[in-house]
């Protein structure tokens, strides 16, 4: 792999300038959290390299999709706890209006 966990963390930090993450009052250092996650993702990417290129890409897409889904679920739960979302609406509406892809692939 041609990027280190530190390099990946640096990229995330750059992305956060345009799309910041609300760390709120978490009792953890933001840079340490970034590096922890990036180290884990780099480990997954390195392990998936043994699968061959096509299977590797599929594995990385699956991991990405799982993480995005988990993030969505946690955000909806947070919004529900704050009284800002209700079952079946609001928070997920933006995802239902995204263009869909054909079954041919990503």
C-alpha positions, 0 to 999 in steps of 0.5 A: 500500500502506498499510504501510511496511517499517518498520511491517511490521517493527514488527508482526513484532517484536510477533508475536515476543513471542508466537512468538519467532524463534531468531536463535541466533548469527547474525552479523547484527543482528535488526532489520536482518534484519527490515527487509531481509525487510520491504522485500523483501515490501513491494516484492513487494506493490507490484509485485503491485498492478499485477496487479489485486486478485484476481491480487494476492491470489493472488500474495501467497498464493503468495509466502507459501506459498513462504516458509512451505514454504522455512522448513519445509524449512530447519527439517526439514533443521536438525532432521535435522542435529541428529538430531532428525528423520527422513525422513517423520516428526516435524517435519511431523506437525503439518501433516498434522493441520491441517484441510483447506480445500475446493477453493473457496479460501483 
